[in-house]
């Protein structure tokens, strides 16, 4: 049969990324307490396309992914990308894995355990070498310092999201990024709490007020000493409880020159 997509293109326009997006696939990620964790990711795969080629071969992305069905993980990212480059005759290949990561958390007073989920993205690119970045979105609790200062009683507080993206040259635990985010807010969140836990979290947050700017800076200071960071990006966002808008702050730093 005629392979139309394999024909030439005369418009002289290269494409930086072309491929497949949001195919669901089981993956394995490293777990600090249990060695490994199995989850389901939304996977995107792509390559660059030179200006001379009309199209890429979409089915080959799935073929390569299925060859690694027993372990799509940190340990196989380089092999997946190298194989995609080879089979599609590309100069660059890319993969993105978006998945929920689960951790057991103990309530601060009762000690009751429950599962917390965190949205994560692992991205990897391969041109001449493997480059990996990890993103985790961590829900937290913040209390406004200004509201506390001007109020006779109480202060407005809200849930927030801290997003940390780290470009890494060596492995970093997802749990460590989550711990950094939670330590930088007014309080962590918990899926299961009794009244004594709610009392503790409420009072702890009141004694530890944080602007969104404070949160972003605290995360950045805790990230800076970590070894093997090419870059990091911190975004702190508060879903404001008494305003008709959200507040956010972003800090970015590159260490790779």
C-alpha positions as CSV (number, residue, x, y, z in Angstrom):
1,X,0.0,0.0,0.0
2,X,1.1,3.6,-0.6
3,X,2.6,5.2,2.5
4,X,1.6,8.8,2.0
5,X,3.0,10.1,5.3
6,X,6.5,8.8,4.3
7,X,6.6,11.1,1.3
8,X,8.6,14.3,0.9
9,X,7.4,17.8,2.0
10,X,8.3,20.9,0.1
11,X,7.1,23.6,2.5
12,X,10.5,23.9,4.2
13,X,9.0,23.9,7.8
14,X,10.6,21.6,10.4
15,X,8.5,20.4,13.3
16,X,10.0,20.3,16.8
17,X,7.7,17.7,18.3
18,X,5.3,15.3,16.6
19,X,3.9,12.1,18.1
20,X,1.1,10.7,20.3
21,X,-0.4,12.2,23.5
22,X,-2.4,10.8,26.5
23,X,-2.2,7.1,26.0
24,X,-2.8,5.4,29.3
25,X,-0.2,2.9,30.4
26,X,0.8,1.1,33.5
27,X,4.2,2.2,34.9
28,X,6.5,1.6,37.8
29,X,8.1,4.4,39.9
30,X,10.5,4.2,42.8
31,X,9.0,4.4,46.2
32,X,11.1,5.4,49.2
33,X,9.3,3.3,51.7
34,X,8.2,0.3,49.6
35,X,11.0,0.2,46.9
36,X,8.6,0.6,44.0
37,X,5.0,1.6,43.3
38,X,2.8,0.6,40.4
39,X,0.5,3.3,39.0
40,X,-1.1,4.3,35.7
41,X,0.3,7.2,33.6
42,X,-1.0,9.3,30.8
43,X,1.9,9.0,28.4
44,X,3.0,11.3,25.6
45,X,5.8,10.4,23.1
46,X,7.2,12.5,20.3
47,X,10.2,13.1,18.0
48,X,11.4,16.0,15.9
49,X,10.5,15.9,12.2
50,X,12.8,17.5,9.6
51,X,11.5,19.9,7.0
52,X,12.0,17.3,4.2
53,X,9.5,14.7,5.7
54,X,5.8,15.0,5.5
55,X,4.9,12.9,8.5
56,X,6.0,10.5,11.2
57,X,4.9,6.9,11.9
58,X,2.5,7.2,14.8
59,X,2.0,3.4,15.3
60,X,5.7,2.9,16.0
61,X,5.5,4.9,19.2
62,X,3.0,2.4,20.6
63,X,5.1,-0.5,19.4
64,X,8.2,0.8,21.3
65,X,6.1,1.5,24.4
66,X,4.7,-2.0,24.3
67,X,8.2,-3.5,24.2
68,X,8.8,-2.1,27.6
69,X,5.4,-3.1,29.0
70,X,7.1,-5.0,31.9
71,X,8.8,-1.9,33.2
72,X,8.1,1.6,32.1
73,X,10.2,3.4,34.8
74,X,13.1,5.7,35.6
75,X,15.4,2.8,34.8
76,X,14.1,2.4,31.2
77,X,13.5,6.0,30.1
78,X,16.9,6.2,28.3
79,X,16.3,2.9,26.5
80,X,12.8,3.9,25.4
81,X,14.0,7.2,24.0
82,X,17.0,5.7,22.2
83,X,14.8,3.0,20.6
84,X,12.3,5.7,19.5
85,X,15.1,7.7,18.0
86,X,16.4,4.6,16.2
87,X,13.1,3.2,14.8
88,X,11.9,6.7,13.7
89,X,15.3,7.8,12.5
90,X,15.0,11.0,14.5
91,X,17.5,13.4,16.0
92,X,15.5,13.9,19.2
93,X,12.9,12.0,21.2
94,X,10.7,13.0,24.1
95,X,8.5,11.3,26.7
96,X,6.1,12.6,29.4
97,X,4.5,10.5,32.1
98,X,1.7,12.1,34.1
99,X,0.5,10.0,37.0
100,X,-0.9,9.9,40.5
101,X,1.6,9.0,43.2
102,X,0.4,7.7,46.6
103,X,1.9,8.0,50.0
104,X,0.6,6.9,53.4
105,X,0.4,9.8,55.8
106,X,-0.2,9.7,59.6
107,X,-2.5,12.3,61.2
108,X,-0.4,14.5,63.5
109,X,-2.1,13.6,66.8
110,X,-4.2,10.5,66.4
111,X,-1.6,8.8,64.2
112,X,-4.3,7.4,62.0
113,X,-2.9,6.5,58.5
114,X,-4.5,7.2,55.1
115,X,-3.4,7.5,51.5
116,X,-2.6,10.9,50.0
117,X,-2.3,11.3,46.3
118,X,0.0,13.7,44.5
119,X,-0.1,14.6,40.8
120,X,3.4,14.0,39.2
121,X,5.0,14.4,35.8
122,X,8.2,12.9,34.7
123,X,9.6,14.3,31.4
124,X,12.6,13.1,29.6
125,X,14.4,14.2,26.4
126,X,17.1,12.5,24.4
127,X,19.2,14.2,21.7
128,X,22.9,13.4,22.6
129,X,22.2,12.6,26.2
130,X,19.3,11.9,28.6
131,X,17.8,14.9,30.4
132,X,15.1,14.3,33.0
133,X,12.8,16.6,34.9
134,X,10.3,15.7,37.7
135,X,7.2,17.7,38.7
136,X,5.0,17.2,41.7
137,X,1.9,19.1,42.7
138,X,1.5,19.2,46.5
139,X,-1.7,20.4,48.2
140,X,-1.1,22.4,51.4
141,X,-2.7,24.7,53.9
142,X,-1.8,28.4,54.3
143,X,-2.9,31.1,56.7
144,X,-2.6,34.8,55.8
145,X,-0.1,36.7,58.0
146,X,-1.8,40.0,57.2
147,X,-5.2,38.7,58.2
148,X,-3.8,37.4,61.5
149,X,-2.1,40.7,62.2
150,X,-5.2,42.9,61.7
151,X,-7.9,40.6,63.2
152,X,-8.8,40.4,66.9
153,X,-9.7,36.7,66.5
154,X,-9.0,34.2,63.7
155,X,-7.5,34.7,60.3
156,X,-8.5,33.7,56.8
157,X,-6.9,30.5,55.5
158,X,-7.1,28.4,52.4
159,X,-5.8,25.4,50.5
160,X,-2.9,25.9,48.3
161,X,-1.0,24.0,45.6
162,X,2.8,24.0,45.5
163,X,4.2,22.8,42.2
164,X,7.9,21.9,42.1
165,X,9.7,21.1,38.8
166,X,13.2,19.8,39.1
167,X,15.6,19.2,36.3
168,X,17.9,16.5,37.6
169,X,21.2,14.9,36.8
170,X,20.8,12.3,39.5
171,X,17.9,10.5,41.0
172,X,15.7,12.4,43.4
173,X,12.9,10.9,45.6
174,X,9.4,12.2,44.9
175,X,8.9,12.0,48.6
176,X,11.7,14.4,49.3
177,X,10.1,17.0,47.0
178,X,6.7,16.5,48.8
179,X,8.3,16.9,52.2
180,X,10.0,20.2,51.1
181,X,6.7,21.5,49.9
182,X,4.8,20.6,53.0
183,X,7.4,22.0,55.3
184,X,7.2,25.3,53.5
185,X,3.5,25.9,54.0
186,X,1.5,26.8,57.1
187,X,0.6,23.1,57.5
188,X,0.4,19.9,55.5
189,X,-2.9,18.4,54.5
190,X,-4.2,15.0,55.6
191,X,-6.9,12.7,54.1
192,X,-8.0,11.4,57.5
193,X,-8.2,13.4,60.6
194,X,-10.1,13.3,64.0
195,X,-11.0,16.3,66.0
196,X,-7.7,16.3,67.9
197,X,-5.9,16.4,64.5
198,X,-8.1,19.2,63.2
199,X,-7.4,21.2,66.4
200,X,-3.6,20.7,66.0
201,X,-3.6,21.6,62.2
202,X,-5.7,24.7,62.9
203,X,-3.5,26.0,65.7
204,X,-0.3,25.0,64.0
205,X,-1.2,27.0,60.9
206,X,-2.2,30.0,63.0
207,X,1.3,29.9,64.6
208,X,2.9,29.5,61.2
209,X,1.3,32.1,58.8
210,X,2.6,32.2,55.2
211,X,2.0,34.5,52.3
212,X,2.2,32.9,48.9
213,X,5.5,34.7,48.5
214,X,6.8,33.2,51.8
215,X,5.9,29.7,50.5
216,X,7.7,30.1,47.2
217,X,10.8,31.4,48.9
218,X,10.8,28.7,51.6
219,X,10.6,26.0,48.9
220,X,13.4,27.6,46.9
221,X,15.7,27.8,50.0
222,X,15.1,24.1,50.7
223,X,15.6,23.0,47.1
224,X,18.9,24.9,46.6
225,X,21.2,22.5,48.6
226,X,19.9,19.4,46.8
227,X,22.7,17.8,44.7
228,X,22.2,17.2,41.0
229,X,19.8,20.0,40.1
230,X,20.1,21.5,36.6
231,X,17.2,23.8,37.3
232,X,14.1,24.2,39.4
233,X,10.8,26.0,39.1
234,X,8.6,26.6,42.1
235,X,5.0,27.8,41.8
236,X,2.9,28.5,44.9
237,X,-0.8,29.2,44.4
238,X,-3.5,29.9,47.0
239,X,-7.2,29.3,46.3
240,X,-8.2,32.3,48.2
241,X,-11.0,32.0,50.7
242,X,-12.1,35.6,50.9
243,X,-11.1,37.0,47.5
244,X,-12.5,36.3,44.1
245,X,-9.1,35.4,42.7
246,X,-6.2,33.2,43.4
247,X,-2.8,34.4,44.6
248,X,0.4,32.9,43.1
249,X,4.2,33.3,43.1
250,X,6.9,31.7,40.8
251,X,10.6,31.3,41.4
252,X,12.9,29.8,38.7
253,X,16.7,29.1,38.8
254,X,19.0,27.4,36.5
255,X,22.3,25.7,37.6
256,X,23.5,24.4,34.2
257,X,24.9,27.6,32.9
